[in-house]
């Protein structure tokens, strides 16, 4: 709004008609997921002939999730212009995109020493039998809390259990339609629920003010996931706490 540019999102899980109408009216900036973007191109609703800048956000994650082929096909259709890759971690197959589509790229690396978030980390070794009780004690009166679970089913079950015990909670995972995801995230952001129980779908790209506590109910499978999950707290100069619950196994 500040620079008088029109924007729109192009993503799956919602109807095509509304996105097509917005494109027909004309738009300056399209923020898209690769799959739906390719669908609209195939339908003739969108052409990339006039694109002057392309930004890949979380480029390494898109590569890890198998989105490199559609991203490559999209970049092949874009005229020469500005290219930018953004991520807290850049590695792996992203190098193939850099080599192919970036001409003598400049690397802008934020100095980690200047932006280290003020996070206190705790590791609790628990038994399976005591895990839920420890978790309830952690989230009671903890304020806005984000819990990470490994599976969609466990995320749903845990959110229901917390709500039944008097701690308002909702879930966020890949099986939800886009409208449900937005409603649940909105309820968490505006304070209608205290706890959001999520899979790694919420580990990146989501910002909610005032998340004071992040709990790895199921420890992540790799260091990058731990980094990104934990980064949902202590943002924009705020302090935060991260707790990992681990069994001896």
C-alpha positions in Angstrom: 0.0 0.0 0.0 2.8 2.4 0.9 4.2 2.3 -2.7 0.8 1.9 -4.4 1.4 -1.5 -5.8 -1.4 -4.1 -6.0 -0.6 -7.6 -4.7 -2.4 -11.0 -4.6 -1.7 -14.5 -3.4 -1.8 -17.6 -5.7 -2.0 -20.8 -3.7 -3.8 -24.1 -3.7 -6.7 -25.1 -1.5 -8.9 -22.3 -2.7 -11.1 -21.9 -5.8 -9.5 -20.8 -9.1 -12.2 -18.3 -10.0 -11.3 -15.6 -7.5 -7.6 -15.8 -8.4 -8.4 -15.6 -12.1 -10.6 -12.5 -11.7 -7.9 -10.7 -9.8 -5.4 -11.6 -12.5 -7.7 -10.3 -15.2 -8.0 -6.9 -13.4 -4.2 -6.7 -13.3 -1.7 -7.0 -10.5 1.8 -5.8 -9.8 3.1 -8.4 -7.3 2.0 -12.1 -7.3 3.0 -14.1 -4.2 2.6 -17.7 -5.2 3.2 -21.4 -4.5 4.8 -23.2 -7.4 2.0 -25.7 -8.1 -0.9 -23.3 -8.3 1.2 -20.9 -10.3 1.9 -23.5 -12.9 -1.8 -24.5 -13.0 -2.8 -20.9 -13.8 -0.1 -20.6 -16.4 -1.4 -23.8 -18.1 -4.9 -22.4 -18.1 -3.8 -19.3 -19.8 -4.8 -17.1 -16.9 -1.3 -15.9 -16.2 1.8 -15.1 -18.3 5.2 -14.3 -17.1 6.4 -12.2 -20.1 6.5 -8.9 -18.2 8.0 -10.1 -14.9 11.0 -8.1 -13.9 11.9 -9.6 -10.5 11.6 -13.0 -9.0 12.1 -13.8 -5.3 12.4 -17.3 -4.0 11.6 -17.4 -0.3 12.8 -20.5 1.7 14.5 -21.7 -1.4 16.3 -24.5 0.4 13.0 -25.9 1.8 11.4 -25.9 -1.6 14.3 -27.9 -2.9 14.0 -30.3 0.1 10.3 -30.8 -0.5 10.7 -31.7 -4.2 9.6 -28.3 -5.7 12.8 -27.8 -7.6 11.4 -29.0 -11.0 8.4 -26.6 -11.0 10.5 -23.8 -9.7 13.0 -24.4 -12.5 10.2 -24.5 -15.1 8.8 -21.2 -13.9 12.2 -19.5 -13.9 12.8 -20.7 -17.5 9.7 -18.7 -18.5 10.7 -15.5 -16.9 12.6 -12.9 -19.0 16.1 -11.8 -17.7 15.8 -9.6 -14.6 16.4 -9.5 -10.9 16.6 -12.7 -9.0 16.7 -13.0 -5.2 16.9 -16.0 -2.9 16.0 -15.7 0.8 16.3 -18.2 3.7 17.7 -18.5 7.2 19.6 -21.5 5.8 20.7 -21.9 2.2 22.3 -25.2 1.2 21.7 -28.4 -0.8 20.2 -28.3 -4.3 19.7 -24.5 -4.1 23.2 -24.4 -5.6 21.8 -25.7 -8.9 19.4 -22.7 -9.1 22.2 -20.3 -8.3 24.5 -21.7 -11.0 21.8 -21.8 -13.6 19.7 -18.6 -13.1 21.9 -16.1 -11.2 24.6 -14.2 -13.0 27.5 -13.3 -10.7 25.2 -13.1 -7.6 26.0 -11.0 -4.6 25.7 -12.8 -1.2 24.2 -10.8 1.6 24.8 -12.7 4.8 23.3 -11.2 8.0 25.8 -11.2 10.8 24.5 -13.8 13.3 26.3 -12.2 16.2 24.2 -9.0 15.8 20.8 -10.7 15.5 21.0 -13.7 17.9 17.5 -13.9 19.5 17.2 -13.8 23.2 16.1 -17.4 23.7 16.4 -19.6 26.8 16.6 -23.3 25.8 15.6 -26.2 28.0 15.7 -30.0 27.5 13.3 -32.1 29.6 13.9 -35.8 29.5 10.5 -37.4 30.2 8.7 -40.7 30.1 5.9 -41.3 27.6 3.5 -41.6 30.6 4.4 -38.2 32.1 4.8 -36.3 28.8 1.3 -34.9 28.6 1.2 -33.9 32.3 4.6 -32.1 31.9 3.2 -30.4 28.8 0.0 -29.2 30.5 2.1 -27.7 33.4 4.3 -26.0 30.8 1.5 -24.3 28.9 -0.8 -23.4 31.8 -0.5 -19.6 32.3 2.4 -19.5 29.8 0.7 -17.1 27.5 0.8 -17.5 23.7 2.4 -20.9 23.1 3.4 -22.8 19.9 3.7 -26.6 20.2 5.3 -28.7 17.5 4.2 -32.3 16.8 5.5 -34.8 14.3 2.2 -36.0 12.8 -1.0 -34.4 11.8 -3.1 -36.9 13.8 -1.2 -36.2 17.0 -1.5 -32.4 16.5 -5.3 -32.7 16.2 -5.5 -35.0 19.2 -3.3 -32.8 21.4 -5.2 -29.6 20.5 -8.5 -31.4 21.4 -7.1 -32.7 24.7 -5.8 -29.3 25.8 -9.1 -27.6 24.9 -11.0 -30.2 26.9 -8.7 -29.6 29.9 -9.5 -25.9 29.9 -6.5 -24.6 27.8 -8.0 -23.2 24.5 -6.0 -24.7 21.6 -6.3 -25.3 17.9 -4.2 -27.1 15.3 -2.3 -26.3 12.0 -1.2 -29.0 9.6 -1.2 -30.0 6.0 -4.5 -31.9 5.9 -6.5 -28.7 6.6 -8.0 -26.7 3.8 -6.6 -23.3 3.3 -9.6 -21.6 4.8 -9.3 -23.7 8.0 -5.6 -23.0 8.2 -6.3 -19.2 8.0 -9.1 -19.4 10.6 -7.0 -21.4 13.1 -4.0 -19.2 12.7 -6.2 -16.1 13.0 -7.6 -17.4 16.3 -4.1 -17.9 17.6 -2.9 -14.5 16.5 -5.8 -12.6 17.9 -5.8 -14.4 21.2 -9.0 -16.5 20.9 -6.9 -19.6 21.6 -3.8 -19.7 23.8 -2.0 -22.6 22.1 -1.4 -23.6 18.5 -0.4 -27.2 17.9 1.4 -27.5 14.6 3.4 -29.8 12.4 6.5 -28.4 10.6 4.1 -26.5 8.3 4.4 -23.7 10.9 8.2 -23.9 11.3 8.8 -21.3 8.6 7.1 -18.4 7.0 4.7 -17.7 9.9 5.0 -14.8 12.3 2.7 -14.2 15.2 3.5 -11.5 17.7 4.2 -12.4 21.3 4.9 -16.1 21.1 6.6 -16.5 24.4 7.0 -20.3 24.5 7.8 -22.9 21.8 7.7 -26.6 22.8 9.1 -29.4 20.7 6.6 -32.0 21.9 8.1 -34.3 19.4 11.8 -33.4 18.8 12.5 -32.5 15.2 14.3 -34.9 12.9 17.1 -32.5 11.8 19.0 -29.4 13.1 17.5 -27.1 10.5 14.0 -27.9 11.6 15.0 -27.2 15.2 16.4 -23.8 14.2 13.3 -22.8 12.3 10.8 -24.1 14.8 12.6 -22.3 17.6 12.7 -19.1 15.6 8.9 -18.6 16.0 9.7 -17.1 19.4 12.0 -14.2 20.5 11.3 -12.3 17.3 11.7 -8.6 16.7 13.8 -8.1 19.8 11.4 -10.0 22.1 12.6 -12.7 24.6 11.4 -16.3 24.4 11.7 -19.8 25.8 12.1 -23.0 23.9 11.5 -26.4 25.5 12.3 -29.8 24.0 10.6 -32.8 25.4 12.5 -36.0 24.8 12.1 -39.6 26.0 15.1 -41.8 26.7 14.4 -43.6 23.5 
